[in-house]
């Protein structure tokens, strides 16, 4: 846990309370600490833009730390944003990914939840498999 996480929590709380100026101020603190030149105050006009700004800043701040999947599951529908990859990320001249297009996986897809292993469903008849599997 870092101080930036506390500012993200503050920005999320401000957004939930419809205080978009407060959320923008919390995000600006993180940006100013990250960059050498002061950054302009983010313009957050509605809840969707505020959630999207928080999700984008979390992507930068916690890059390669393993939080992205959980962030998208938690905030993706609020921000109306899912996996936003450039097509070059999953296509190459040496590899072929048939029907594999992670950029178009909708947030409502059952694939965001993994299947429960058969070893668990075999020993416990009460467990129901996640929908879609």
Backbone as ProteinMPNN parsed JSONL, in Angstrom:
{"seq_chain_A": "XXXXXXXXXXXXXXXXXXXXXXXXXXXXXXXXXXXXXXXXXXXXXXXXXXXXXXXXXXXXXXXXXXXXXXXXXXXXXXXXXXXXXXXXXXXXXXXXXXXXXXXXXXXXXXXXXXXXXXXXXXXXXXXXXXXXX", "coords_chain_A": {"N_chain_A": [[0.849, -1.167, 0.0], [0.551, 2.154, -0.875], [0.992, 5.742, -0.595], [-0.248, 6.867, -2.761], [-2.351, 5.123, -3.248], [-4.102, 5.782, -1.202], [-4.902, 8.313, -2.036], [-6.262, 7.562, -4.342], [-8.376, 6.142, -3.209], [-9.6, 8.257, -1.908], [-10.358, 9.779, -4.154], [-12.177, 8.002, -5.338], [-14.141, 7.924, -3.334], [-14.971, 10.589, -3.342], [-15.994, 10.725, -5.935], [-18.117, 8.903, -5.741], [-19.706, 10.39, -4.073], [-20.512, 12.357, -5.741], [-18.817, 14.543, -5.955], [-17.038, 15.897, -8.04], [-15.047, 17.781, -8.448], [-13.509, 17.492, -6.154], [-12.609, 14.881, -6.556], [-11.058, 15.27, -8.835], [-9.078, 16.912, -7.791], [-7.8, 15.147, -6.015], [-6.764, 13.294, -7.851], [-5.03, 14.971, -9.228], [-3.029, 15.469, -7.362], [-1.694, 13.025, -7.338], [-0.788, 12.933, -9.993], [0.89, 15.202, -10.068], [2.892, 14.39, -8.336], [4.012, 12.381, -9.826], [4.939, 13.428, -12.282], [7.399, 15.771, -13.54], [6.695, 18.353, -14.165], [4.059, 20.581, -13.208], [0.754, 19.35, -13.505], [-2.266, 19.966, -15.394], [-5.463, 20.527, -13.834], [-7.579, 17.755, -13.81], [-10.468, 17.509, -15.896], [-13.506, 16.705, -14.857], [-16.63, 15.894, -15.59], [-18.845, 14.306, -15.171], [-20.078, 11.294, -13.553], [-19.213, 8.998, -14.977], [-16.998, 9.926, -16.48], [-15.331, 10.595, -14.369], [-14.917, 8.102, -13.048], [-13.634, 6.797, -15.145], [-11.294, 8.358, -15.396], [-10.1, 7.795, -12.932], [-9.69, 5.031, -13.196], [-7.923, 5.028, -15.382], [-5.717, 6.408, -14.295], [-5.025, 4.659, -12.232], [-4.152, 2.559, -13.773], [-1.747, 3.537, -14.808], [-0.292, 4.194, -12.47], [-0.108, 1.769, -11.05], [1.147, 0.002, -12.768], [2.115, -3.162, -14.008], [1.834, -4.429, -11.558], [-0.196, -6.149, -10.996], [-2.837, -5.381, -10.413], [-4.671, -4.663, -12.315], [-6.685, -6.377, -13.48], [-8.491, -6.728, -11.342], [-9.158, -4.082, -10.881], [-10.498, -3.451, -13.281], [-12.636, -5.254, -13.114], [-13.908, -4.202, -10.881], [-14.315, -1.424, -11.327], [-14.851, -1.146, -14.008], [-17.463, -1.26, -15.273], [-18.642, 1.001, -14.173], [-17.016, 2.976, -15.215], [-17.386, 2.578, -17.843], [-15.503, 1.177, -19.355], [-13.259, -1.185, -20.543], [-10.967, -3.74, -21.324], [-8.536, -2.108, -22.973], [-6.751, -2.4, -25.407], [-4.197, -1.981, -27.844], [-4.424, -3.161, -31.176], [-1.964, -4.186, -32.046], [-0.866, -5.304, -29.812], [-1.685, -7.926, -29.527], [-1.344, -9.196, -31.919], [0.831, -10.484, -34.343], [3.472, -10.983, -36.746], [4.462, -13.495, -36.532], [2.809, -14.998, -34.907], [-0.475, -16.388, -34.523], [-3.647, -15.628, -33.487], [-6.407, -17.098, -33.443], [-9.713, -16.014, -33.441], [-9.178, -14.664, -31.164], [-9.562, -11.845, -29.565], [-8.945, -9.732, -27.391], [-9.478, -7.041, -27.005], [-12.1, -6.598, -27.581], [-13.704, -7.798, -25.672], [-16.628, -7.765, -23.971], [-17.724, -6.024, -20.992], [-19.775, -7.322, -19.749], [-19.403, -9.975, -20.216], [-19.283, -13.463, -19.488], [-16.774, -14.47, -19.269], [-15.165, -12.956, -17.647], [-15.245, -14.041, -15.178], [-13.768, -16.802, -13.75], [-13.989, -20.397, -14.361], [-15.217, -22.724, -11.903], [-13.092, -25.17, -10.613], [-13.292, -28.612, -11.699], [-12.538, -30.492, -9.802], [-13.399, -29.358, -7.447], [-16.185, -29.087, -7.788], [-16.889, -31.743, -8.015], [-16.551, -32.886, -5.476], [-18.207, -31.44, -3.861], [-21.47, -31.144, -3.889], [-23.146, -29.0, -3.623], [-22.067, -26.742, -4.644], [-22.415, -24.556, -7.366], [-21.627, -24.289, -10.751], [-19.99, -21.498, -12.237], [-21.883, -19.2, -14.226], [-22.095, -19.86, -17.742], [-20.087, -21.707, -18.051]], "CA_chain_A": [[0.0, 0.0, 0.0], [1.316, 3.396, -0.992], [0.207, 6.945, -0.38], [-1.089, 7.093, -3.942], [-3.577, 4.323, -3.079], [-4.998, 6.564, -0.338], [-5.494, 9.355, -2.874], [-7.249, 6.912, -5.214], [-9.547, 5.872, -2.372], [-10.269, 9.552, -1.733], [-10.993, 10.136, -5.427], [-13.344, 7.14, -5.5], [-15.171, 8.365, -2.386], [-15.498, 11.863, -3.845], [-16.812, 10.434, -7.11], [-19.353, 8.281, -5.262], [-20.508, 11.452, -3.466], [-20.752, 13.324, -6.822], [-17.917, 15.687, -5.791], [-16.074, 15.663, -9.11], [-13.908, 18.678, -8.24], [-12.677, 16.851, -5.137], [-11.951, 13.726, -7.186], [-10.027, 15.804, -9.725], [-7.981, 17.387, -6.947], [-7.07, 13.97, -5.526], [-5.999, 12.748, -8.975], [-3.967, 15.917, -9.559], [-1.937, 15.252, -6.409], [-0.942, 11.856, -7.823], [-0.115, 13.319, -11.233], [1.973, 16.135, -9.76], [3.987, 13.619, -7.73], [4.571, 11.509, -10.843], [5.579, 14.181, -13.352], [8.27, 16.847, -13.079], [5.998, 19.63, -14.345], [2.685, 20.511, -12.693], [-0.255, 18.931, -14.475], [-3.535, 20.694, -15.25], [-6.514, 19.842, -13.081], [-8.444, 16.976, -14.71], [-11.843, 17.99, -16.046], [-14.433, 15.592, -14.616], [-17.953, 16.51, -15.697], [-19.894, 13.386, -14.716], [-19.551, 10.122, -12.838], [-18.51, 8.1, -15.891], [-15.677, 10.482, -16.776], [-14.524, 10.518, -13.146], [-14.492, 6.708, -12.871], [-12.679, 6.506, -16.216], [-10.037, 9.01, -15.038], [-9.515, 7.024, -11.828], [-9.222, 3.758, -13.757], [-6.74, 5.308, -16.2], [-4.592, 6.745, -13.415], [-4.619, 3.423, -11.548], [-3.405, 1.768, -14.755], [-0.392, 4.079, -14.886], [0.379, 4.145, -11.165], [0.135, 0.396, -10.602], [1.531, -0.81, -13.923], [2.876, -4.393, -13.777], [1.708, -4.862, -10.17], [-1.228, -7.164, -10.893], [-4.12, -4.857, -9.961], [-5.503, -4.233, -13.437], [-7.861, -7.231, -13.626], [-9.422, -6.416, -10.25], [-9.648, -2.724, -11.122], [-11.495, -3.489, -14.35], [-13.834, -5.932, -12.583], [-14.543, -3.366, -9.876], [-14.678, -0.101, -11.814], [-15.046, -1.14, -15.456], [-18.821, -0.906, -15.686], [-18.883, 2.39, -13.777], [-16.248, 3.837, -16.12], [-17.697, 2.169, -19.208], [-14.189, 0.932, -19.948], [-12.748, -2.533, -20.289], [-9.602, -3.919, -21.819], [-8.33, -1.196, -24.094], [-5.449, -2.72, -25.975], [-3.954, -1.696, -29.25], [-4.38, -4.45, -31.881], [-0.587, -4.688, -32.163], [-0.508, -6.027, -28.591], [-2.025, -9.342, -29.605], [-1.147, -9.691, -33.273], [2.203, -10.369, -34.814], [3.696, -11.693, -38.0], [4.859, -14.877, -36.238], [1.78, -15.693, -34.13], [-1.84, -16.233, -34.983], [-4.59, -15.825, -32.4], [-7.731, -17.199, -34.063], [-10.858, -15.588, -32.625], [-8.703, -14.052, -29.925], [-9.56, -10.395, -29.67], [-9.274, -9.276, -26.044], [-9.925, -5.653, -26.991], [-13.547, -6.549, -27.763], [-14.399, -8.572, -24.651], [-17.512, -6.846, -23.253], [-17.664, -6.124, -19.536], [-20.836, -8.216, -19.288], [-19.071, -11.341, -20.609], [-19.062, -14.434, -18.414], [-15.35, -14.805, -19.237], [-14.495, -12.197, -16.6], [-15.228, -14.91, -14.01], [-13.195, -18.091, -14.121], [-14.807, -21.547, -13.949], [-14.83, -23.437, -10.683], [-12.472, -26.429, -11.055], [-14.088, -29.84, -11.552], [-12.183, -31.167, -8.551], [-14.222, -28.767, -6.39], [-17.597, -29.403, -8.0], [-17.085, -33.189, -7.824], [-16.6, -33.252, -4.06], [-19.218, -30.65, -3.173], [-22.628, -31.082, -4.785], [-23.87, -27.758, -3.388], [-21.457, -25.706, -5.481], [-22.909, -24.44, -8.739], [-20.634, -23.743, -11.661], [-20.237, -20.117, -12.675], [-22.646, -19.163, -15.48], [-21.346, -19.832, -18.989], [-19.117, -22.808, -18.121]], "C_chain_A": [[0.9, 1.238, 0.0], [0.394, 4.579, -0.744], [-0.715, 7.211, -1.563], [-2.391, 6.301, -3.852], [-4.584, 5.073, -2.206], [-5.665, 7.694, -1.137], [-6.505, 8.771, -3.853], [-8.523, 6.591, -4.436], [-10.331, 7.166, -2.141], [-11.006, 9.955, -3.005], [-12.236, 9.288, -5.671], [-14.478, 7.567, -4.573], [-15.8, 9.675, -2.845], [-16.399, 11.643, -5.063], [-18.145, 9.815, -6.697], [-20.288, 9.315, -4.63], [-20.823, 12.564, -4.461], [-19.964, 14.612, -6.631], [-16.783, 15.52, -6.797], [-14.866, 16.582, -9.002], [-12.957, 18.089, -7.194], [-11.935, 15.643, -5.69], [-10.829, 14.191, -8.093], [-8.823, 16.293, -8.927], [-7.149, 16.223, -6.417], [-6.223, 13.342, -6.64], [-4.844, 13.658, -9.361], [-2.781, 15.754, -8.618], [-1.057, 14.092, -6.875], [-0.159, 12.22, -9.077], [1.06, 14.25, -10.962], [3.166, 15.431, -9.114], [4.707, 12.772, -8.775], [5.405, 12.265, -11.871], [6.404, 15.336, -12.789], [7.642, 18.225, -13.248], [4.582, 19.505, -13.802], [1.69, 20.195, -13.805], [-1.521, 19.764, -14.302], [-4.547, 19.856, -14.469], [-7.385, 19.056, -14.051], [-9.863, 17.542, -14.73], [-12.778, 16.789, -15.95], [-15.843, 16.187, -14.568], [-19.09, 15.622, -15.222], [-19.247, 12.174, -14.073], [-18.75, 9.215, -13.754], [-17.119, 8.628, -16.215], [-14.768, 10.431, -15.554], [-14.03, 9.096, -12.906], [-13.458, 6.326, -13.919], [-11.311, 7.119, -15.9], [-9.335, 8.256, -13.911], [-8.943, 5.721, -12.354], [-7.965, 3.958, -14.601], [-5.519, 5.632, -15.34], [-4.102, 5.521, -12.641], [-3.803, 2.549, -12.489], [-1.955, 2.238, -14.832], [0.351, 3.86, -13.573], [0.753, 2.729, -10.751], [0.48, -0.538, -11.757], [2.405, -1.987, -13.483], [2.816, -4.881, -12.326], [0.562, -5.837, -9.953], [-2.588, -6.685, -10.433], [-5.123, -4.639, -11.085], [-6.786, -5.055, -13.573], [-8.918, -6.883, -12.569], [-9.995, -5.017, -10.437], [-10.724, -2.709, -12.198], [-12.773, -4.166, -13.871], [-14.611, -5.001, -11.654], [-15.078, -2.054, -10.454], [-15.047, -0.047, -13.293], [-16.435, -0.724, -15.893], [-19.165, 0.531, -15.302], [-18.207, 3.36, -14.733], [-16.582, 3.582, -17.578], [-16.415, 1.918, -20.001], [-13.726, -0.463, -19.571], [-11.301, -2.64, -20.69], [-9.447, -3.035, -23.043], [-6.913, -1.369, -24.627], [-5.39, -2.293, -27.427], [-3.881, -3.039, -29.968], [-2.975, -5.029, -32.027], [-0.154, -5.473, -30.927], [-0.759, -7.521, -28.698], [-1.986, -9.894, -31.018], [0.321, -9.536, -33.649], [2.338, -11.145, -36.11], [4.059, -13.152, -37.761], [3.803, -15.657, -35.484], [0.405, -15.42, -34.715], [-2.762, -16.551, -33.815], [-5.991, -15.917, -32.986], [-8.835, -16.888, -33.052], [-10.432, -14.985, -31.29], [-8.602, -12.552, -30.095], [-9.914, -9.821, -28.308], [-9.741, -7.837, -25.98], [-11.444, -5.556, -27.087], [-14.318, -7.387, -26.75], [-15.294, -7.627, -23.852], [-17.444, -7.073, -21.747], [-18.738, -7.043, -18.98], [-20.545, -9.684, -19.605], [-18.841, -12.236, -19.386], [-17.577, -14.774, -18.267], [-14.564, -13.987, -18.218], [-14.438, -12.993, -15.296], [-14.738, -16.28, -14.445], [-14.106, -19.234, -13.693], [-14.296, -22.131, -12.633], [-14.252, -24.782, -11.128], [-13.376, -27.64, -10.801], [-13.769, -30.572, -10.258], [-12.991, -30.608, -7.377], [-15.693, -29.122, -6.561], [-17.881, -30.889, -7.814], [-17.236, -33.564, -6.362], [-17.649, -32.473, -3.279], [-20.391, -30.438, -4.122], [-23.42, -29.782, -4.637], [-23.329, -26.639, -4.287], [-22.066, -25.733, -6.871], [-21.831, -23.752, -9.573], [-20.999, -22.318, -12.048], [-20.974, -20.139, -14.016], [-21.741, -19.085, -16.702], [-20.374, -20.998, -19.136], [-19.8, -24.147, -17.94]], "O_chain_A": [[1.861, 1.342, 0.762], [-0.827, 4.433, -0.69], [-1.824, 7.717, -1.394], [-3.427, 6.763, -4.331], [-5.789, 5.002, -2.449], [-6.843, 7.993, -0.939], [-7.505, 9.418, -4.164], [-9.626, 6.754, -4.956], [-11.561, 7.173, -2.175], [-12.145, 10.418, -2.946], [-13.244, 9.799, -6.159], [-15.642, 7.572, -4.974], [-17.015, 9.853, -2.751], [-17.434, 12.293, -5.205], [-19.189, 10.168, -7.247], [-21.507, 9.149, -4.646], [-21.347, 13.607, -4.071], [-20.393, 15.669, -7.095], [-15.698, 15.056, -6.447], [-13.77, 16.208, -9.419], [-11.738, 18.181, -7.339], [-10.778, 15.402, -5.342], [-9.761, 13.579, -8.123], [-7.68, 16.106, -9.343], [-5.921, 16.308, -6.375], [-5.097, 12.909, -6.397], [-3.79, 13.177, -9.777], [-1.636, 15.89, -9.047], [0.17, 14.168, -6.814], [1.009, 11.854, -9.208], [2.119, 14.097, -11.571], [4.312, 15.828, -9.32], [5.892, 12.477, -8.621], [6.462, 11.789, -12.285], [6.135, 15.82, -11.69], [8.017, 19.166, -12.547], [3.965, 18.446, -13.919], [1.792, 20.723, -14.912], [-1.821, 20.217, -13.198], [-4.478, 18.627, -14.457], [-7.885, 19.624, -15.022], [-10.382, 17.993, -13.709], [-12.829, 15.958, -16.856], [-16.199, 16.892, -13.624], [-20.174, 16.111, -14.904], [-18.023, 12.044, -14.052], [-17.704, 8.707, -13.35], [-16.157, 7.861, -16.225], [-13.56, 10.244, -15.691], [-12.856, 8.894, -12.594], [-12.506, 5.607, -13.616], [-10.282, 6.476, -16.11], [-8.115, 8.097, -13.933], [-7.827, 5.345, -11.996], [-7.043, 3.144, -14.541], [-4.414, 5.175, -15.631], [-2.901, 5.365, -12.419], [-2.868, 1.874, -12.058], [-1.039, 1.42, -14.912], [1.49, 3.395, -13.569], [1.814, 2.513, -10.164], [0.147, -1.723, -11.728], [3.324, -1.821, -12.681], [3.665, -5.669, -11.909], [0.364, -6.31, -8.834], [-3.434, -7.511, -10.088], [-6.311, -4.449, -10.822], [-7.862, -4.487, -13.761], [-10.101, -6.76, -12.884], [-11.177, -4.787, -10.181], [-11.744, -2.037, -12.051], [-13.873, -3.709, -14.183], [-15.841, -5.017, -11.648], [-16.178, -1.626, -10.104], [-15.506, 0.987, -13.779], [-16.57, 0.094, -16.803], [-19.898, 1.207, -16.024], [-18.741, 4.428, -15.031], [-16.106, 4.301, -18.457], [-16.256, 2.368, -21.136], [-13.799, -0.862, -18.409], [-10.503, -1.74, -20.429], [-10.156, -3.206, -24.035], [-6.011, -0.585, -24.33], [-6.399, -2.252, -28.132], [-3.319, -3.984, -29.415], [-2.818, -6.246, -32.122], [0.818, -6.226, -30.983], [-0.1, -8.304, -28.014], [-2.544, -10.959, -31.281], [0.96, -8.546, -33.293], [1.43, -11.87, -36.516], [3.978, -13.966, -38.68], [3.89, -16.883, -35.421], [0.155, -14.374, -35.314], [-2.667, -17.625, -33.22], [-6.701, -14.912, -33.027], [-8.867, -17.441, -31.953], [-11.255, -14.821, -30.39], [-7.657, -12.05, -30.705], [-11.067, -9.454, -28.081], [-10.35, -7.439, -24.987], [-12.019, -4.534, -26.712], [-15.499, -7.658, -26.967], [-14.786, -6.772, -23.126], [-17.145, -8.174, -21.286], [-18.622, -7.501, -17.843], [-21.362, -10.551, -19.293], [-18.275, -11.803, -18.382], [-17.17, -15.314, -17.238], [-13.403, -14.298, -17.951], [-13.663, -12.654, -14.402], [-15.25, -16.849, -15.409], [-14.907, -19.077, -12.771], [-13.113, -22.042, -12.303], [-14.867, -25.468, -11.945], [-14.122, -27.683, -9.823], [-14.648, -31.209, -9.677], [-13.24, -31.326, -6.408], [-16.374, -29.426, -5.582], [-19.008, -31.26, -7.485], [-17.989, -34.485, -6.044], [-17.948, -32.824, -2.137], [-20.304, -29.638, -5.054], [-24.287, -29.5, -5.464], [-24.054, -25.709, -4.641], [-22.215, -26.794, -7.478], [-21.216, -22.773, -9.15], [-22.176, -21.978, -12.17], [-20.712, -21.005, -14.851], [-20.753, -18.351, -16.713], [-19.883, -21.252, -20.236], [-19.14, -25.185, -17.97]]}, "name": "protein", "num_of_chains": 1, "seq": "XXXXXXXXXXXXXXXXXXXXXXXXXXXXXXXXXXXXXXXXXXXXXXXXXXXXXXXXXXXXXXXXXXXXXXXXXXXXXXXXXXXXXXXXXXXXXXXXXXXXXXXXXXXXXXXXXXXXXXXXXXXXXXXXXXXXX"}
